[in-house]
Amino acid sequence: MQLDADICYAALLKRDRRFDGQFFVAVKTTRIYCRPICPARTAKRENVTFYATAAEAQRGGFVPCLRCRPDLAPGSSSVDAKATLAKRATAVINKNWRLGVETLAATLGVTARHLRRALHDELGIAPLAFLRTQRLAVAKRLLRETNLTVARVAFASGFNSVRRFNAAFRQHVGHAPNTLRRP
């Protein structure tokens, strides 16, 4: 991610909480890196470098500030890893609801088991159930807005069989897919 130094420095001057965890400020003269909300005196513009992650700042040879604890910034600790993975997974699913769980996990660079665990812990739902919900939402929209046959809607919305589509539709919506058609 490319950071705009002027925007980052302006956020640093204001101690803007919206940027907490979005970038980190490394002070060249002290070799310390901080969060943009750090209460320490703001360094001169020419003495600071901006990093997207705390890990990048550490690789650059900087040590964490003891006042603002940049290792505890939102999204930077391992505690936030499941939440981040769940957020990424839902974003990928929203863009491509046809993916299977194994393909989705491979796309995200994790195992299917880890993906299932993360989504269950964060959203309380299995990846397959989330995928099915997205597919049914697409199917409802297609049934209302197009003249496609139910079979074509089933396949277009990512189901591999009309029978499974009908069963899922009846289970989640409570009636047959044809009932959504406008007369």
Contacts in CASP RR format, 6 or more apart in sequence:
PFRMAT RR
TARGET T0000
AUTHOR 0000-0000-0000
METHOD contacts of the structure
MODEL  1
MQLDADICYAALLKRDRRFDGQFFVAVKTTRIYCRPICPARTAKRENVTF
YATAAEAQRGGFVPCLRCRPDLAPGSSSVDAKATLAKRATAVINKNWRLG
VETLAATLGVTARHLRRALHDELGIAPLAFLRTQRLAVAKRLLRETNLTV
ARVAFASGFNSVRRFNAAFRQHVGHAPNTLRRP
1 52 0 8 1.000
3 23 0 8 1.000
3 50 0 8 1.000
3 51 0 8 1.000
3 52 0 8 1.000
5 50 0 8 1.000
8 19 0 8 1.000
8 23 0 8 1.000
8 25 0 8 1.000
8 36 0 8 1.000
8 50 0 8 1.000
9 45 0 8 1.000
9 48 0 8 1.000
9 50 0 8 1.000
11 18 0 8 1.000
11 19 0 8 1.000
11 23 0 8 1.000
11 36 0 8 1.000
12 25 0 8 1.000
12 36 0 8 1.000
12 42 0 8 1.000
12 48 0 8 1.000
13 42 0 8 1.000
15 36 0 8 1.000
15 37 0 8 1.000
15 38 0 8 1.000
15 39 0 8 1.000
16 36 0 8 1.000
16 37 0 8 1.000
17 37 0 8 1.000
19 36 0 8 1.000
19 37 0 8 1.000
20 35 0 8 1.000
20 36 0 8 1.000
20 37 0 8 1.000
20 73 0 8 1.000
20 74 0 8 1.000
21 35 0 8 1.000
21 36 0 8 1.000
21 73 0 8 1.000
21 74 0 8 1.000
21 75 0 8 1.000
21 76 0 8 1.000
22 36 0 8 1.000
23 36 0 8 1.000
23 50 0 8 1.000
23 51 0 8 1.000
23 52 0 8 1.000
24 33 0 8 1.000
24 34 0 8 1.000
24 35 0 8 1.000
24 36 0 8 1.000
24 50 0 8 1.000
24 51 0 8 1.000
24 52 0 8 1.000
24 53 0 8 1.000
24 54 0 8 1.000
24 56 0 8 1.000
24 57 0 8 1.000
24 70 0 8 1.000
24 73 0 8 1.000
25 33 0 8 1.000
25 34 0 8 1.000
25 35 0 8 1.000
25 36 0 8 1.000
25 38 0 8 1.000
25 43 0 8 1.000
25 48 0 8 1.000
25 49 0 8 1.000
25 50 0 8 1.000
25 51 0 8 1.000
26 32 0 8 1.000
26 33 0 8 1.000
26 34 0 8 1.000
26 48 0 8 1.000
26 49 0 8 1.000
26 50 0 8 1.000
26 51 0 8 1.000
26 57 0 8 1.000
26 60 0 8 1.000
26 62 0 8 1.000
27 33 0 8 1.000
27 34 0 8 1.000
27 43 0 8 1.000
27 47 0 8 1.000
27 48 0 8 1.000
27 62 0 8 1.000
28 47 0 8 1.000
28 48 0 8 1.000
28 49 0 8 1.000
29 43 0 8 1.000
29 47 0 8 1.000
30 43 0 8 1.000
31 61 0 8 1.000
31 62 0 8 1.000
31 63 0 8 1.000
32 62 0 8 1.000
32 63 0 8 1.000
32 64 0 8 1.000
32 65 0 8 1.000
33 51 0 8 1.000
33 54 0 8 1.000
33 57 0 8 1.000
33 58 0 8 1.000
33 62 0 8 1.000
33 63 0 8 1.000
33 64 0 8 1.000
33 65 0 8 1.000
33 70 0 8 1.000
34 40 0 8 1.000
34 65 0 8 1.000
34 67 0 8 1.000
34 68 0 8 1.000
34 70 0 8 1.000
35 65 0 8 1.000
35 68 0 8 1.000
35 69 0 8 1.000
35 70 0 8 1.000
35 73 0 8 1.000
37 68 0 8 1.000
38 65 0 8 1.000
38 67 0 8 1.000
38 68 0 8 1.000
38 70 0 8 1.000
39 67 0 8 1.000
39 68 0 8 1.000
40 65 0 8 1.000
40 67 0 8 1.000
40 68 0 8 1.000
51 57 0 8 1.000
51 60 0 8 1.000
53 76 0 8 1.000
54 64 0 8 1.000
54 70 0 8 1.000
54 71 0 8 1.000
54 73 0 8 1.000
54 76 0 8 1.000
57 70 0 8 1.000
58 64 0 8 1.000
64 70 0 8 1.000
64 71 0 8 1.000
70 76 0 8 1.000
71 77 0 8 1.000
74 80 0 8 1.000
75 83 0 8 1.000
75 84 0 8 1.000
81 118 0 8 1.000
82 117 0 8 1.000
82 118 0 8 1.000
82 121 0 8 1.000
82 122 0 8 1.000
83 122 0 8 1.000
85 108 0 8 1.000
85 110 0 8 1.000
85 114 0 8 1.000
85 115 0 8 1.000
85 118 0 8 1.000
85 122 0 8 1.000
86 118 0 8 1.000
86 119 0 8 1.000
86 121 0 8 1.000
86 122 0 8 1.000
86 123 0 8 1.000
88 108 0 8 1.000
89 104 0 8 1.000
89 108 0 8 1.000
89 115 0 8 1.000
89 118 0 8 1.000
89 119 0 8 1.000
89 127 0 8 1.000
89 130 0 8 1.000
90 123 0 8 1.000
90 130 0 8 1.000
92 99 0 8 1.000
92 104 0 8 1.000
92 107 0 8 1.000
92 108 0 8 1.000
93 99 0 8 1.000
93 104 0 8 1.000
93 127 0 8 1.000
93 130 0 8 1.000
93 131 0 8 1.000
93 134 0 8 1.000
94 134 0 8 1.000
97 131 0 8 1.000
97 134 0 8 1.000
97 135 0 8 1.000
97 138 0 8 1.000
97 157 0 8 1.000
97 158 0 8 1.000
98 135 0 8 1.000
98 158 0 8 1.000
99 107 0 8 1.000
99 131 0 8 1.000
100 128 0 8 1.000
100 131 0 8 1.000
101 112 0 8 1.000
101 115 0 8 1.000
101 116 0 8 1.000
101 127 0 8 1.000
101 128 0 8 1.000
101 131 0 8 1.000
102 112 0 8 1.000
104 115 0 8 1.000
104 127 0 8 1.000
104 131 0 8 1.000
105 111 0 8 1.000
105 112 0 8 1.000
105 114 0 8 1.000
105 115 0 8 1.000
105 127 0 8 1.000
108 115 0 8 1.000
110 118 0 8 1.000
112 127 0 8 1.000
115 127 0 8 1.000
116 126 0 8 1.000
116 127 0 8 1.000
119 125 0 8 1.000
119 126 0 8 1.000
119 127 0 8 1.000
119 130 0 8 1.000
120 126 0 8 1.000
123 130 0 8 1.000
125 133 0 8 1.000
132 168 0 8 1.000
132 172 0 8 1.000
133 172 0 8 1.000
135 157 0 8 1.000
135 158 0 8 1.000
135 159 0 8 1.000
135 168 0 8 1.000
136 157 0 8 1.000
136 168 0 8 1.000
136 169 0 8 1.000
136 172 0 8 1.000
136 173 0 8 1.000
138 156 0 8 1.000
138 157 0 8 1.000
138 158 0 8 1.000
139 153 0 8 1.000
139 154 0 8 1.000
139 156 0 8 1.000
139 157 0 8 1.000
139 159 0 8 1.000
139 165 0 8 1.000
139 169 0 8 1.000
139 177 0 8 1.000
140 173 0 8 1.000
140 180 0 8 1.000
142 148 0 8 1.000
142 153 0 8 1.000
142 156 0 8 1.000
142 157 0 8 1.000
143 150 0 8 1.000
143 153 0 8 1.000
143 177 0 8 1.000
143 180 0 8 1.000
143 181 0 8 1.000
144 180 0 8 1.000
144 181 0 8 1.000
144 182 0 8 1.000
146 153 0 8 1.000
148 156 0 8 1.000
150 162 0 8 1.000
150 165 0 8 1.000
150 166 0 8 1.000
150 177 0 8 1.000
150 178 0 8 1.000
151 162 0 8 1.000
153 165 0 8 1.000
153 177 0 8 1.000
154 161 0 8 1.000
154 162 0 8 1.000
154 164 0 8 1.000
154 165 0 8 1.000
154 166 0 8 1.000
154 177 0 8 1.000
155 162 0 8 1.000
157 165 0 8 1.000
159 165 0 8 1.000
159 168 0 8 1.000
165 177 0 8 1.000
166 176 0 8 1.000
166 177 0 8 1.000
169 175 0 8 1.000
169 176 0 8 1.000
169 177 0 8 1.000
170 176 0 8 1.000
173 180 0 8 1.000
END
